[in-house]
Amino acid sequence: MTQSLIELRNVKHYYNGRLVLNVPYLDIFSNKITILLGPNASGKSTLLRLINMLEQPGEGNIYFKDVDIIRLSREKRLELQRQMVMVFQRPVLLNATLFENVAFGLHLRGMDSKIIEKRVEEVLKFMKLDHLADRSATRLSGGEVQLAAIARGLAVNPELLILDEPMNNLDPRHVKLLEQTVLDISRERDMSIIIVTHQIPQVSRMADEVVLLEEGEVIESGPAEEIFNNPQKEFTREFIGGII
């Protein structure tokens, strides 16, 4: 039986008094690639910020592994946040080597230097970035920067990896490489992954689950195969078909 990692119940969020997200019910499942899909300003990034505890909803409850994240102390919230890693569309790396960037989060957690070295080497090898370990982050290409940011997140062994439009503005070669890397992470590390995109072909190649949003509401959600082959809503059919 598929287990829920994140549950949203009666969640509403407002900006300047305007309702921007209204989600009565949504489950995001463990060990799946879930893609948040929808046009611009549909609420995808807002939903990510609530899940990652960068903001708190105006109303409702959000559960992470059955823990209500709204009612936690600051210390407990930080503890849960450290089980999530979010990679933004334009990640920022330190002015240091790739190795040092990937090691950064481990140093913050006070890990032993020998354990850090071993962990970083393992992650760089898994990500096929070991040949770039000593290269300065300022000399990495756009695709390599995205891979480096994901490697930095993997090093801390999170429960949840969140990618906010990670493949925008990348050339087709790096898009293909990044997609395969994310699929490998999901399959080989049993990691839960949430990806935000508006690229329909990417969804069909990668998603286990799809959540389609429009104007802050979940129009339809479920297994990717069902969403693509048997959509229940007209908006879903038109969006997937490229009409919208």
C-alpha positions as CSV (number, residue, x, y, z in Angstrom):
1,M,0.0,0.0,0.0
2,T,1.3,3.4,-1.0
3,Q,2.0,5.6,2.0
4,S,1.4,9.4,2.2
5,L,4.5,11.5,2.9
6,I,2.7,14.8,2.9
7,E,-1.0,15.5,3.5
8,L,-2.8,18.8,3.0
9,R,-6.2,19.3,4.6
10,N,-8.3,22.4,4.1
11,V,-5.3,24.5,3.3
12,K,-5.8,28.1,2.3
13,H,-3.2,30.7,1.7
14,Y,-3.5,34.5,1.1
15,Y,-1.3,37.2,-0.2
16,N,-2.4,40.8,0.7
17,G,-5.8,39.5,1.5
18,R,-6.2,37.6,-1.8
19,L,-6.8,33.9,-1.8
20,V,-3.9,32.4,-3.8
21,L,-4.2,28.7,-2.8
22,N,-7.2,26.6,-1.9
23,V,-6.5,22.9,-1.4
24,P,-9.2,21.0,0.6
25,Y,-7.4,17.7,0.2
26,L,-4.1,16.5,-1.3
27,D,-1.8,13.6,-0.6
28,I,1.8,13.3,-1.9
29,F,3.1,9.8,-1.7
30,S,6.4,8.4,-0.5
31,N,9.1,7.1,-2.9
32,K,7.3,8.6,-5.9
33,I,8.2,11.3,-8.4
34,T,5.3,13.8,-8.1
35,I,5.1,16.6,-10.7
36,L,3.2,19.8,-9.9
37,L,1.9,20.9,-13.3
38,G,0.0,24.0,-14.3
39,P,0.2,27.3,-16.1
40,N,2.1,30.3,-14.7
41,A,0.7,31.8,-11.5
42,S,-1.4,28.6,-10.8
43,G,0.0,28.2,-7.3
44,K,2.8,25.6,-7.9
45,S,5.6,27.6,-6.2
46,T,3.3,28.7,-3.4
47,L,2.5,25.1,-2.7
48,L,6.2,24.2,-2.6
49,R,6.9,27.0,-0.1
50,L,4.2,25.7,2.2
51,I,5.5,22.1,2.0
52,N,9.0,23.2,2.6
53,M,7.9,25.4,5.6
54,L,9.2,28.6,4.1
55,E,5.7,30.0,4.7
56,Q,2.8,28.9,6.9
57,P,-0.7,28.6,5.4
58,G,-3.4,31.1,6.5
59,E,-5.7,28.2,7.3
60,G,-5.6,24.4,7.4
61,N,-3.2,21.6,8.3
62,I,-0.1,20.2,6.6
63,Y,1.3,16.9,7.7
64,F,4.8,15.6,7.0
65,K,5.2,11.9,8.0
66,D,2.0,12.3,10.1
67,V,3.4,15.3,12.0
68,D,1.4,18.5,11.8
69,I,4.1,21.0,10.7
70,I,1.9,24.0,11.5
71,R,2.0,23.4,15.3
72,L,5.7,22.7,15.8
73,S,8.2,24.7,17.8
74,R,10.9,26.4,15.9
75,E,13.4,23.7,16.8
76,K,11.1,20.9,15.7
77,R,10.3,22.7,12.5
78,L,14.0,23.0,11.7
79,E,14.5,19.3,12.4
80,L,11.8,18.5,9.8
81,Q,13.1,21.0,7.3
82,R,16.5,19.3,7.4
83,Q,14.7,16.2,6.0
84,M,13.8,18.2,2.9
85,V,16.0,19.8,0.2
86,M,14.8,22.4,-2.2
87,V,16.7,23.2,-5.4
88,F,15.6,26.4,-7.1
89,Q,15.5,27.3,-10.8
90,R,18.6,29.3,-10.4
91,P,20.6,27.8,-7.5
92,V,23.4,29.7,-5.8
93,L,26.7,28.0,-5.2
94,L,29.5,29.1,-3.0
95,N,32.6,30.6,-4.5
96,A,34.5,27.4,-3.9
97,T,35.2,24.0,-5.5
98,L,32.4,21.6,-6.4
99,F,33.6,19.3,-3.6
100,E,33.4,22.1,-1.0
101,N,29.9,23.1,-2.2
102,V,28.6,19.5,-1.8
103,A,30.2,19.2,1.6
104,F,28.7,22.5,2.8
105,G,25.5,21.1,4.3
106,L,27.4,18.3,6.1
107,H,29.7,20.8,7.7
108,L,26.7,22.7,9.0
109,R,25.5,19.5,10.6
110,G,28.8,19.1,12.4
111,M,29.7,15.8,10.9
112,D,33.2,14.3,11.2
113,S,35.6,15.4,8.4
114,K,36.3,11.8,7.3
115,I,32.6,10.9,7.1
116,I,32.1,14.1,5.1
117,E,34.9,13.2,2.6
118,K,33.5,9.7,2.1
119,R,29.9,11.0,1.7
120,V,30.8,13.7,-0.8
121,E,32.9,11.3,-2.9
122,E,30.0,8.8,-3.0
123,V,27.5,11.4,-4.1
124,L,29.8,12.9,-6.7
125,K,30.4,9.5,-8.2
126,F,26.7,8.7,-8.2
127,M,26.0,11.9,-9.9
128,K,28.9,11.4,-12.4
129,L,30.5,14.6,-11.3
130,D,33.6,13.2,-9.6
131,H,35.8,14.4,-12.5
132,L,34.7,18.0,-11.6
133,A,35.3,17.7,-7.8
134,D,38.2,20.3,-7.8
135,R,36.7,22.7,-10.3
136,S,35.5,26.1,-9.1
137,A,31.8,26.6,-9.1
138,T,32.3,29.7,-11.1
139,R,33.6,27.6,-14.0
140,L,30.6,25.2,-14.1
141,S,28.0,25.3,-16.9
142,G,24.3,26.0,-16.2
143,G,23.6,22.3,-16.4
144,E,26.5,21.4,-14.1
145,V,25.3,24.0,-11.6
146,Q,21.9,22.3,-11.4
147,L,23.5,18.9,-11.0
148,A,25.9,20.4,-8.3
149,A,22.9,21.8,-6.4
150,I,21.2,18.4,-6.5
151,A,24.4,16.7,-5.3
152,R,24.7,19.1,-2.4
153,G,21.1,18.2,-1.4
154,L,21.7,14.5,-1.8
155,A,24.7,14.6,0.4
156,V,22.5,15.3,3.5
157,N,20.4,12.2,2.6
158,P,17.0,13.9,2.7
159,E,13.6,12.3,2.8
160,L,12.2,14.7,0.2
161,L,13.9,16.4,-2.8
162,I,12.0,19.4,-4.2
163,L,13.0,20.8,-7.6
164,D,11.4,24.1,-8.7
165,E,11.5,24.2,-12.5
166,P,15.1,22.8,-12.5
167,M,15.4,22.4,-16.2
168,N,14.3,25.8,-17.5
169,N,16.9,27.5,-19.7
170,L,19.0,24.4,-20.1
171,D,20.1,23.0,-23.5
172,P,18.6,19.7,-24.6
173,R,21.7,17.7,-23.7
174,H,21.6,18.9,-20.1
175,V,17.8,18.5,-19.8
176,K,18.2,14.8,-20.9
177,L,21.1,14.3,-18.4
178,L,19.2,16.0,-15.5
179,E,16.0,14.0,-16.2
180,Q,18.0,10.7,-16.2
181,T,19.8,11.7,-13.0
182,V,16.5,12.4,-11.2
183,L,15.0,9.1,-12.4
184,D,18.2,7.3,-11.1
185,I,17.8,9.0,-7.7
186,S,14.2,7.9,-7.4
187,R,14.9,4.3,-8.4
188,E,18.2,3.7,-6.7
189,R,17.7,5.7,-3.5
190,D,13.9,5.3,-3.0
191,M,13.7,9.0,-2.5
192,S,10.5,11.1,-2.7
193,I,10.8,13.8,-5.3
194,I,8.5,16.8,-6.1
195,I,9.1,18.6,-9.4
196,V,7.5,21.8,-10.6
197,T,7.2,22.2,-14.3
198,H,4.9,23.3,-17.1
199,Q,6.5,21.1,-19.7
200,I,4.0,18.3,-20.7
201,P,6.6,16.0,-22.4
202,Q,8.7,16.1,-19.3
203,V,5.8,15.0,-17.2
204,S,5.1,12.0,-19.4
205,R,8.7,10.9,-19.2
206,M,9.2,11.3,-15.5
207,A,6.1,11.4,-13.3
208,D,4.7,8.7,-11.2
209,E,2.0,11.1,-9.8
210,V,0.7,14.4,-11.3
211,V,-1.0,17.3,-9.5
212,L,-2.5,19.8,-11.9
213,L,-3.2,23.3,-10.5
214,E,-5.0,26.3,-11.9
215,E,-5.7,29.6,-10.1
216,G,-4.6,28.1,-6.8
217,E,-6.8,25.0,-6.9
218,V,-6.1,21.4,-7.6
219,I,-8.0,20.6,-10.8
220,E,-7.0,16.9,-10.8
221,S,-4.4,14.6,-9.2
222,G,-3.5,11.0,-9.5
223,P,-1.2,8.5,-11.2
224,A,0.4,10.0,-14.3
225,E,-0.9,7.2,-16.5
226,E,-4.5,7.9,-15.5
227,I,-4.1,11.7,-15.8
228,F,-2.8,11.3,-19.4
229,N,-5.0,8.5,-20.6
230,N,-8.2,9.1,-18.8
231,P,-8.4,12.7,-17.6
232,Q,-11.6,13.5,-15.7
233,K,-11.8,17.3,-16.2
234,E,-12.0,19.3,-19.4
235,F,-9.3,21.6,-18.2
236,T,-6.9,18.6,-17.8
237,R,-7.7,17.4,-21.3
238,E,-7.1,20.8,-22.8
239,F,-3.9,21.5,-20.8
240,I,-2.3,18.2,-21.6
241,G,-3.4,18.5,-25.2
242,G,-1.7,21.9,-25.5
243,I,-4.9,23.8,-26.1
244,I,-4.3,25.8,-23.0
